[in-house]
Amino acid sequence: LFLATLTYDTLRFEYEDFPETKEPVWILGRKYSVFTEKEEILLDVTSRLWFTYRKNFPAIGGTGPTSDTGWGCMLRCGQMIFAQALVCRHLGRDWRWIKGKRQMDNYFNVLNAFIDKKDSYYSIHQIAQMGVGEGKSIGQWYGPNTVAQVLKKLATFDTWSSLAVHIAMDNTVVMEEIRRLCQSNVPCAGAAACPALESDVLYNGCPEDVGLRERLALWKPLVLLIPLRLGLTEINEAYIETLKHCFMMPQSLGVIGGKPNSAHYFIGYVGEELIYLDPHTTQAAVEPSDSGCLPDESFHCQHPPCRMSIAELDPSIAVGFFCNTEADFNDWCQQIKKLSQVRGALPMFELVERQPSHFSNPDVLNLTPDSSDADRLERFFDSEDEDFEILSL
């Protein structure tokens, strides 16, 4: 009897429908009402790419694991937040996945970038092997910062997406650094001198206006990831309002976070609960069919998403944003500045024009020489005031 109750509770907990509440539901910058837009909410959630543990994929590195069950949850969350950036980049935030409906080629191009095989840009194989350079052996659990660092390195090979990936360290976003990174494309004199611009990949199908195309070509779409520590062992409630606001911004890619064996991809909130996609389900690896078509249903979560109290969030997270254009980035900066004036909302990070001179020197952390930057942030915590004490590590 106890076992039956436990199983029932687990299922009820996992697939519980949205509460009947007047509170708005926010999903990655979109606001919904439970009473009038329940179908739209579920369609939005189902349309996100959902990556879970898989089994029976080709061995990582040729001789390594063939499943990531038990260790790959944060790697899968990293894939989900990055897949959302690619969806926004190539399909747009309004794109929806409908079961059985023929999808456009760009959708399959995005999905193929994450398939469990060694030559996909962001496969578990690539993430696990690139992580070795960050001091993580294959099969070892990652923190949010480590997976962000690895994805940044992998994105340089993804010339199709041509993304600028910036990871803001020390709880500080430096606008000057981001502009330098996103404007690193070489300016071109005109369309004839720059035939690459004829492709819709760069100017996203905008009208054939040379001036507009030149401006767009000068800004690489930005994926901004901000690893944060919002408390020591549990989230400091002073950050909760600010965290909620992150899900309200149209640039939101959501949040990845968690501790070993419980990493989740948070895509929104309702009331005092976070809405998330959970990678902790093991599915069989997917192979393209003989016709080259990819069976894609297992990459979309087709039941109501999981929810948990915001107060239960592990304090170690990374927040993500996508700015397709320079105007998107300027708008994001304005929203962050406004947010710093909201009463009762403690800023999770600082937004500055240029790098402050007081930036912490990594040496003061007195870490062992073989400790990577990735580990450094995992051990570093932010404090509400400037006078923090470095604990013995």
WOGIPE-V622188 format. One record per residue. SS is DSSP state (2 for helix, 1 for strand, 0 for the rest). PSI is psi in whole degrees, -180 to 180 (NA if undefined). D_FIRST is the distance of its C-alpha to the first C-alpha in Angstrom with 1 decimal. Layout:
# WOGIPE-V622188
ss={SS SS}
psi={PSI PSI}
d_first={D_FIRST D_FIRST}
This chain:
# WOGIPE-V622188
ss={0 2 2 2 2 2 2 2 2 2 2 2 2 2 0 0 0 0 0 0 0 0 0 0 1 1 1 0 0 1 1 1 0 0 0 0 0 2 2 2 2 2 2 2 2 2 2 0 0 0 0 0 0 1 1 0 0 0 0 2 2 2 0 0 0 0 0 0 0 0 0 0 2 2 2 2 2 2 2 2 2 2 2 2 2 2 2 2 2 2 0 0 0 0 0 0 0 0 0 0 0 0 0 0 2 2 2 2 2 2 2 2 0 0 0 0 0 0 0 0 0 0 0 2 2 2 2 2 2 2 2 2 2 2 0 0 0 0 0 0 0 0 0 2 2 2 2 2 2 2 2 2 2 2 2 0 0 0 0 0 0 0 0 1 1 1 1 0 0 0 0 1 1 1 2 2 2 2 2 2 2 2 0 0 0 0 0 0 0 0 0 0 0 0 2 2 2 2 0 2 2 2 2 0 0 0 0 0 0 2 2 2 2 2 2 2 2 0 0 0 0 1 1 1 1 1 1 1 1 0 0 0 0 0 0 0 2 2 2 2 2 2 2 2 2 2 2 2 0 0 0 1 1 1 1 1 1 0 0 0 0 0 0 1 1 1 1 1 1 1 0 0 1 1 1 1 1 1 0 0 0 0 1 1 0 0 0 0 0 0 0 0 0 0 0 0 2 2 2 0 0 0 0 0 0 1 1 1 1 2 2 2 0 0 0 1 1 1 1 1 1 1 1 0 0 2 2 2 2 2 2 2 2 2 2 2 2 2 2 0 0 0 0 0 0 0 0 0 0 1 1 1 0 0 0 0 0 0 0 0 0 2 2 2 2 0 0 0 0 0 0 0 2 2 2 2 2 2 2 0 0 0 0 0 0 0 0 0 0 0 0 0 0}
psi={-44 -43 -44 -43 -43 -46 -45 -45 -42 -46 -44 -40 -43 -40 23 137 169 144 149 96 150 -16 138 153 124 126 109 56 1 138 132 157 131 -34 -37 -10 31 -44 -42 -39 -51 -36 -39 -47 -47 -29 -18 146 128 115 130 175 147 159 158 34 166 141 133 128 11 -32 3 -160 151 6 151 15 129 -18 -16 11 -41 -31 -40 -38 -40 -43 -42 -44 -34 -36 -36 -37 -42 -36 -47 -38 -46 -22 -26 154 -25 -8 141 143 125 125 130 -11 138 125 158 162 -40 -32 -47 -31 -42 -50 -41 -24 -13 0 148 71 159 -25 10 140 -47 34 163 -31 -48 -43 -45 -41 -37 -28 -20 -38 -19 12 17 122 158 129 -1 148 142 154 172 -39 -42 -46 -35 -45 -41 -44 -36 -44 -42 -32 -23 -23 -13 78 -24 -43 -29 57 150 118 124 131 115 113 170 31 28 127 118 110 -41 -43 -42 -43 -40 -42 -44 -21 24 -6 144 129 147 149 -33 177 -41 -36 -10 66 -24 -26 -13 -23 146 -9 -41 -41 16 36 20 163 154 72 114 -44 -44 -44 -39 -44 -44 -37 -21 -2 114 136 135 130 115 120 130 99 135 157 108 45 178 -65 -22 162 134 122 -16 -19 -9 -44 -41 -42 -44 -43 -30 -36 -14 -15 137 -21 0 133 1 -162 137 144 175 -179 174 134 7 42 141 160 109 125 -4 -169 159 125 -123 20 140 147 130 159 135 122 -1 55 130 120 160 144 148 133 141 146 173 -32 -2 -2 146 119 119 1 -32 -3 12 126 110 25 163 140 164 156 153 158 137 -34 -20 -4 133 139 -14 110 170 130 139 146 150 124 104 -32 169 -35 -39 -42 -44 -40 -42 -44 -42 -42 -40 -40 -41 -38 -32 -13 -1 129 140 6 110 127 137 -24 166 141 119 155 -47 166 125 150 -21 11 137 134 126 -26 -27 -17 -11 47 162 150 -29 6 126 166 -36 -45 -33 -46 -34 -30 -14 143 152 152 161 -20 174 -29 69 158 133 118 154 133 NA}
d_first={0.0 3.8 5.4 5.2 6.2 8.6 10.0 10.6 12.2 14.2 15.5 16.3 18.0 20.0 21.2 21.6 24.9 27.8 27.9 30.4 33.0 36.7 36.7 38.1 36.1 38.2 37.8 40.5 43.3 42.4 41.5 39.3 38.2 34.6 36.0 38.7 38.0 34.3 35.2 37.8 35.4 32.9 36.0 37.3 34.1 33.7 37.4 36.9 36.8 33.4 33.4 30.4 30.0 31.5 31.8 34.6 37.4 40.9 40.9 42.0 45.5 45.6 43.8 41.1 37.4 36.4 33.2 32.7 29.0 28.4 32.0 33.3 31.4 34.5 36.8 34.9 35.1 38.8 39.1 37.5 39.8 42.8 41.9 41.9 45.4 46.5 45.1 47.2 50.1 50.3 48.4 48.5 45.8 45.9 45.0 41.8 39.8 39.1 37.1 39.5 42.6 45.3 45.6 48.8 49.9 49.5 45.8 45.5 47.9 45.6 42.5 44.5 45.3 41.7 40.9 39.7 43.0 45.8 48.3 46.3 47.6 44.3 42.1 39.6 42.3 45.0 43.0 41.8 45.4 47.1 44.9 46.5 49.6 47.5 46.6 43.1 42.6 40.8 37.0 37.3 35.6 37.9 38.3 39.4 43.0 43.1 41.7 44.2 47.1 46.2 45.9 49.3 50.9 49.4 50.6 54.2 53.9 52.6 56.1 54.7 52.9 55.6 53.5 54.6 51.7 52.1 49.8 50.8 50.6 51.1 49.5 52.7 53.5 57.2 58.6 61.7 59.7 57.7 60.8 62.5 59.6 59.2 63.0 63.6 64.5 68.2 70.0 71.7 75.0 74.0 72.2 74.7 74.4 70.6 69.6 66.0 65.6 66.1 62.5 59.9 57.6 59.8 60.7 57.6 59.7 61.7 65.1 67.9 69.3 70.7 70.6 66.9 66.1 67.9 66.0 62.6 63.6 64.4 60.8 58.0 54.6 52.9 49.4 49.1 46.3 46.1 44.0 43.2 41.7 40.6 40.0 39.3 35.6 34.5 36.3 39.1 38.5 42.3 41.7 39.0 41.6 43.6 40.6 39.7 43.4 43.1 40.7 43.3 46.2 47.1 47.6 44.0 42.3 39.2 38.0 36.4 34.8 32.1 31.6 30.9 27.8 27.5 30.6 30.6 33.3 33.7 35.5 35.6 34.2 33.4 33.8 32.5 30.2 31.3 30.6 30.1 29.8 27.4 28.7 25.5 24.8 26.5 28.5 31.2 34.7 36.8 40.1 42.9 43.5 46.8 48.3 47.5 45.0 41.9 38.5 37.4 34.2 32.0 34.2 33.1 29.8 29.2 26.3 26.6 27.3 25.2 26.2 26.3 28.2 31.8 31.7 29.1 31.5 32.8 36.5 37.7 38.3 41.0 42.1 43.7 46.5 48.5 52.2 53.7 57.1 59.2 58.8 55.0 55.4 58.0 55.7 52.8 55.1 56.1 52.5 51.7 54.8 53.9 50.4 52.0 53.5 50.2 49.7 46.6 46.0 46.8 48.1 45.9 49.0 52.8 54.9 58.4 61.4 62.3 61.0 61.5 63.7 61.3 58.6 56.9 58.4 55.6 57.6 56.8 53.2 54.6 52.1 52.7 55.0 52.4 50.0 49.9 50.1 46.5 45.3 47.7 46.0 42.5 43.9 46.0 44.7 46.4 47.3 48.3 51.8 54.4 54.5 51.5 51.3 50.6 48.0 48.7 46.9}
